[in-house]
Amino acid sequence: MYAKYVKRMLDFLIALVGLAVASPILLIVAVLVRTKLGSPVLFAQERPGKDEKIFKLYKFRSMSDARDEQGNLLPDKDRLTPFGKMLRATSLDELPELFNILKGDMSLIGPRPLLVSYLPWYTEREQLRHTVRPGLTGLAQVSGRNSLVWDKRLEKDVEYVEHLSFMMDLKILFKTVKKVVCK
C-alpha cells in the first residue's frame, strides 16, 4: 500500500514544501553559480528511472567549461572548481532534483539514478533497482556512499527495493539529514 499509493503523494508534498522553504537558497546558489561558473546554471543529464525510462536529471552546475588549446573540454578533475567542490560537499548541487521529484521522475528516497551507459552491465538482480523511482538519497548513500565498492552499492539498492517501507524511508531520511548536517 505504502509503495504503491502513499509514497508518491508524500514525495510530491515534501518536494513542494522543500522547494518553497529552500527557494531563497536556490536563488542564492543560482546567482553564485552564474557568477562563478557562467551559464547554464543547471546541469542536465539523461539518467534511467523507473522501468529504465530515461529522464533528464537536474543539478546545479559545479564545473567550469575550461578547454585545452584544441577546444576540447579538460578532464572533470581539472574543471571542478573549489566552489563546485563546496556545492557537492554540501549537496547543494542536488537541490534542483526536487523538481525531478515533483515531475514524478524521482522519489525522495530510492536508489540514486546512475548513468544510462551502465544499463547493459547490471546483473538481473541489480536491475531490480529500476523497479522503483530513483531517489534524491538512498540506502547506499547512508551506508557509506562513495566508500562502498560498486557491488555493495548496487546490493544496497536491491536491498532497499526488496524491503521498501515507510519505516525504511523514514530511517534513510533521518540518516541523510544527520549526514548532511554533521558534515
C-alpha positions in Angstrom: 0.0 0.0 0.0 2.7 2.5 1.0 4.9 1.9 -2.0 2.0 1.9 -4.5 -0.1 4.8 -3.2 1.3 6.8 -0.3 5.0 7.2 -1.3 4.4 9.2 -4.4 1.9 11.6 -2.6 4.5 12.1 0.2 7.3 12.7 -2.3 5.2 15.3 -4.1 4.2 17.1 -0.9 7.7 17.0 0.7 9.3 18.3 -2.6 6.7 21.1 -2.9 7.3 22.2 0.7 11.1 21.7 0.2 11.1 24.0 -2.8 9.1 26.6 -1.0 11.4 26.6 2.0 14.6 26.3 0.0 13.7 28.9 -2.6 15.9 31.6 -1.1 18.8 29.1 -1.1 18.1 28.0 -4.6 18.1 31.7 -5.7 21.4 32.4 -3.9 23.1 29.3 -5.3 21.8 30.0 -8.8 23.3 33.6 -8.7 26.6 32.3 -7.3 26.8 29.5 -10.0 26.1 32.1 -12.7 28.7 34.5 -11.3 31.4 31.9 -10.6 30.9 29.3 -13.4 28.7 31.1 -16.0 25.8 29.7 -17.9 24.0 27.5 -17.9 23.3 27.5 -14.2 21.7 24.0 -14.3 23.4 20.8 -15.5 21.1 18.3 -17.1 22.0 14.7 -17.8 19.9 11.8 -19.0 19.5 9.0 -16.4 17.5 5.8 -16.3 14.5 6.0 -13.9 11.7 3.6 -13.0 11.4 0.8 -15.6 14.6 2.2 -17.2 12.6 5.1 -18.6 15.2 7.8 -19.5 14.6 11.3 -17.9 16.7 14.5 -17.5 18.2 14.8 -14.0 18.8 18.5 -13.0 21.6 19.7 -10.7 23.4 22.9 -10.2 26.4 23.2 -12.4 29.7 22.5 -10.5 32.3 22.5 -13.2 33.8 25.2 -15.5 33.9 25.0 -19.3 37.8 25.1 -19.3 39.2 23.8 -22.5 42.6 22.8 -24.0 44.3 24.5 -27.0 42.2 22.4 -29.4 39.0 23.5 -27.8 38.3 20.1 -26.1 36.9 20.1 -22.5 39.5 19.4 -19.9 39.1 16.3 -17.7 36.5 16.6 -15.0 39.1 16.8 -12.2 40.6 19.9 -13.9 37.2 21.6 -14.4 35.9 21.1 -10.8 36.4 24.4 -9.1 36.7 25.0 -5.3 33.2 26.5 -5.5 32.0 23.4 -7.3 33.6 21.1 -4.7 31.8 23.0 -1.9 28.5 22.7 -3.7 29.0 18.9 -4.0 30.3 18.5 -0.4 27.2 20.3 1.0 24.9 18.6 -1.5 23.5 22.0 -2.6 24.1 20.9 -6.2 21.4 18.4 -5.7 18.6 20.8 -4.8 17.2 21.1 -8.3 16.4 17.4 -8.2 13.3 18.5 -6.1 11.8 19.5 -9.5 12.5 15.9 -10.7 10.6 14.7 -7.7 7.6 17.0 -8.4 7.6 15.8 -12.0 7.5 12.2 -10.9 10.8 11.2 -12.4 12.3 10.7 -9.0 11.4 10.0 -5.4 12.8 11.5 -2.2 14.2 8.0 -1.2 15.4 5.3 -3.6 18.4 4.1 -5.5 20.4 7.0 -6.9 20.0 7.3 -10.7 23.2 6.2 -12.3 24.4 6.8 -15.9 22.5 5.4 -18.9 25.7 3.8 -20.1 25.7 1.4 -17.1 22.3 -0.2 -18.1 23.8 -3.1 -20.1 26.2 -4.0 -17.2 23.6 -4.7 -14.5 23.0 -8.3 -13.4 19.4 -9.5 -13.4 19.3 -8.9 -9.7 20.8 -5.5 -9.9 18.2 -4.5 -12.5 15.7 -4.6 -9.6 16.9 -1.1 -8.7 14.9 0.1 -11.7 11.6 -1.3 -10.5 11.2 1.9 -8.2 11.7 5.6 -8.9 15.3 6.6 -8.3 15.9 8.8 -5.2 17.5 12.0 -4.1 19.0 9.9 -1.4 19.0 6.2 -0.7 20.2 3.3 1.4 23.6 3.1 -0.4 24.2 6.8 0.4 23.6 6.5 4.1 25.5 3.2 4.2 28.8 4.7 3.0 28.1 6.4 -0.3 31.4 6.5 -2.3 33.3 4.5 0.3 31.3 1.4 -0.7 32.6 -0.7 -3.5 30.4 -0.7 -6.6 28.9 -4.2 -6.0 28.0 -3.2 -2.4 26.3 0.0 -3.6 24.2 -2.0 -6.0 23.4 -4.6 -3.4 22.2 -1.8 -1.0 19.9 -0.6 -3.9 18.4 -4.0 -4.3 18.1 -4.4 -0.5 16.1 -1.1 -0.5 13.8 -2.3 -3.2 13.2 -5.7 -1.5 12.4 -4.1 1.9 10.8 -0.8 0.8 8.5 0.5 3.6 7.6 3.7 5.3 9.8 2.9 8.2 12.8 2.2 6.0 12.2 5.5 4.1 12.0 7.4 7.5 15.2 5.8 8.7 17.0 6.7 5.5 15.7 10.3 5.6 16.9 10.8 9.2 20.3 9.3 8.4 20.6 11.6 5.4 19.7 14.7 7.4 22.3 13.7 10.0 25.0 13.1 7.4 24.3 16.4 5.6 24.1 18.5 8.8 27.0 16.8 10.5 29.5 17.1 7.6 
